[in-house]
Amino acid sequence: MLNVGIIGYGGMGRFHATELITKESEVNVCGFYDISPVRQELAQTDGYHKYSSYADLLSDPKVDVVLVATPNDFHKKCVQQALLSGKNVICEKPVCLSVADFDELTTLADKKHLRLFVHQNRRWDEDYLILQELFAEQVIGSLLRVESRVQGDHGVPSGWRQEKARGGGMVLDWGVHLLDQIVDLMGCSIKSVYASLSYALGYEVDDGCTAILEFENGKFVEMNVDTTNFIKQSRWYIKGTQGTIMLNDWDMEGAIVRQVAGWNSEEIGAIQAGQGLTRTLAPLSEGILEKRSFPKMSQKQVPSFYQNVIDVTQKNGKMRISYQEVRTVLKIMDAIFVSAEKNQVIQLSLQD
Ligand SMILES: NC(=O)c1ccc[n+]([C@@H]2O[C@H](COP(=O)([O-])OP(=O)(O)OC[C@H]3O[C@@H](n4cnc5c(N)ncnc54)[C@H](O)[C@@H]3O)[C@@H](O)[C@H]2O)c1
């Protein structure tokens, strides 16, 4: 059994307890501490034990792992205290606000022979797991370009997410998830980053970001997080040498179009487009392309985030989200801010 003590019973702390952990037969919630009496009361109403302070939670010998689900600016301090108390830690994303802070935390974890897990949970999203399978099977041939985006239409949520010093803004909120998936999917080092940030709604934090990421294999990924889109673009748009994948959203509606026969360029006639003619954009004849709907998840069982925590802490397993991957994501986010400020391509060396 893995016993979890949770600091922060806000939206996500509560989601861990009532949704994620309840699905796990080998994970148990020992109790909560939240700085807000209202949230403490809610946790109690939900049936969880209330710790009187964080120190109280950390001194409970039953707690195997501390889940940090506070706003982003408290992560580093909460993680440090937990590690110093001899507890393994799960920290919500983004684990901290700089690469240097993360290095400090992992050094401390290593010194204490403890683990720091970062809840970059979008690796377990169904759309992403299916894409991984499609990539592995080379369903659309060799990869040409990936576009990954999430878009909303009502700005950055109120509260700490609108404050820069508290780790607000869309890059730190959703960017971290998309970057985590992209780094995992590309499976090679990042080479450069070019980004622009949007401040359209007048917050002190970014309300959107578009980043062009170049990887060592020469492939480019466009990442976009945005909050001013009354019509959303597709969640994923991926081009390969023999096909294209498009997925609209988490509803799993989308398509895979694959080339299944060759064509003769000379035989493609022009079509009228607007006030002109085009051969370049004329459609291919029937039978050259095959269209499939976006597939369902295969029956293959993927161990959950919490199963990975158990695997690592109790069975000497491997961390699904490695320190190196978390560090890379933090480095890319740093580069995004520098690139946007200087309007420059930032070359990345992951050695430093
Ligand atoms: N992985 C995901 O899918 C996902 C989704 C949403 C949020 N998050 C992350 O979860 C964390 C919390 O986000 P949220 O949406 O739950 O925020 P929230 O504002 O809803 O909740 C934060 C909670 O922490 C409490 N808190 C603040 N400071 C504290 C302190 N010093 N000690 C104890 N409690 C304190 C607040 O009272 C509040 O109840 C953030 O890091 C966020 O990025 C992750």
The ligand as a Tripos MOL2 file, in Angstrom:
@<TRIPOS>MOLECULE
LIG
   44    48     1     0     0
SMALL
NO_CHARGES

@<TRIPOS>ATOM
      1 N1         -1.6950   18.0120  -13.6890 N.am      1 LIG1
      2 C1         -2.8640   18.5680  -13.9480 C.2       1 LIG1
      3 O1         -3.6500   18.0890  -14.7570 O.2       1 LIG1
      4 C2         -3.2310   19.8110  -13.1950 C.ar      1 LIG1
      5 C3         -4.4870   20.3960  -13.3390 C.ar      1 LIG1
      6 C4         -4.7870   21.5210  -12.5790 C.ar      1 LIG1
      7 C5         -3.8390   22.0260  -11.7090 C.ar      1 LIG1
      8 N2         -2.6130   21.4400  -11.6120 N.ar      1 LIG1
      9 C6         -1.5900   21.9640  -10.7150 C.3       1 LIG1
     10 O2         -2.0200   21.7060   -9.3780 O.3       1 LIG1
     11 C7         -1.5760   22.7470   -8.5080 C.3       1 LIG1
     12 C8         -2.7830   23.3280   -7.8040 C.3       1 LIG1
     13 O3         -3.6630   23.8440   -8.7720 O.3       1 LIG1
     14 P1         -5.2130   24.0010   -8.4310 P.3       1 LIG1
     15 O4         -5.9100   24.2060   -9.7120 O.co2     1 LIG1
     16 O5         -5.6480   22.8920   -7.5460 O.co2     1 LIG1
     17 O6         -5.1730   25.3630   -7.6200 O.3       1 LIG1
     18 P2         -6.2280   25.8490   -6.5450 P.3       1 LIG1
     19 O7         -6.0040   27.2990   -6.3800 O.co2     1 LIG1
     20 O8         -7.5680   25.3380   -6.9080 O.co2     1 LIG1
     21 O9         -5.7910   25.0690   -5.2250 O.3       1 LIG1
     22 C9         -4.6340   25.3360   -4.5020 C.3       1 LIG1
     23 C10        -4.9010   24.9880   -3.0500 C.3       1 LIG1
     24 O10        -3.6860   25.1310   -2.3250 O.3       1 LIG1
     25 C11        -3.9860   25.7800   -1.0950 C.3       1 LIG1
     26 N3         -2.7660   26.4390   -0.6420 N.ar      1 LIG1
     27 C12        -2.1990   27.5640   -1.1170 C.ar      1 LIG1
     28 N4         -1.0530   27.8230   -0.4600 N.ar      1 LIG1
     29 C13        -0.9060   26.8490    0.4600 C.ar      1 LIG1
     30 C14         0.0690   26.5780    1.4550 C.ar      1 LIG1
     31 N5          1.1450   27.3530    1.6060 N.pl3     1 LIG1
     32 N6         -0.1030   25.4990    2.2250 N.ar      1 LIG1
     33 C15        -1.1900   24.7050    2.0730 C.ar      1 LIG1
     34 N7         -2.1420   24.9050    1.1640 N.ar      1 LIG1
     35 C16        -1.9990   25.9710    0.3510 C.ar      1 LIG1
     36 C17        -5.1060   26.7400   -1.4410 C.3       1 LIG1
     37 O11        -5.8270   27.1210   -0.2820 O.3       1 LIG1
     38 C18        -5.9300   25.9090   -2.4000 C.3       1 LIG1
     39 O12        -6.9140   25.1510   -1.7530 O.3       1 LIG1
     40 C19        -0.8480   23.7370   -9.4130 C.3       1 LIG1
     41 O13         0.5160   23.4910   -9.3600 O.3       1 LIG1
     42 C20        -1.3780   23.4520  -10.8030 C.3       1 LIG1
     43 O14        -0.4550   23.7670  -11.8160 O.3       1 LIG1
     44 C21        -2.3180   20.3500  -12.3330 C.ar      1 LIG1
@<TRIPOS>BOND
     1     1     2 1
     2     2     3 2
     3     2     4 1
     4     4     5 ar
     5     4    44 ar
     6     5     6 ar
     7     6     7 ar
     8     7     8 ar
     9     8     9 1
    10     8    44 ar
    11     9    10 1
    12     9    42 1
    13    10    11 1
    14    11    12 1
    15    11    40 1
    16    12    13 1
    17    13    14 1
    18    14    15 2
    19    14    16 1
    20    14    17 1
    21    17    18 1
    22    18    19 2
    23    18    20 1
    24    18    21 1
    25    21    22 1
    26    22    23 1
    27    23    24 1
    28    23    38 1
    29    24    25 1
    30    25    26 1
    31    25    36 1
    32    26    27 ar
    33    26    35 ar
    34    27    28 ar
    35    28    29 ar
    36    29    30 ar
    37    29    35 ar
    38    30    31 1
    39    30    32 ar
    40    32    33 ar
    41    33    34 ar
    42    34    35 ar
    43    36    37 1
    44    36    38 1
    45    38    39 1
    46    40    41 1
    47    40    42 1
    48    42    43 1
@<TRIPOS>SUBSTRUCTURE
     1 LIG1         1 GROUP 0 **** ****
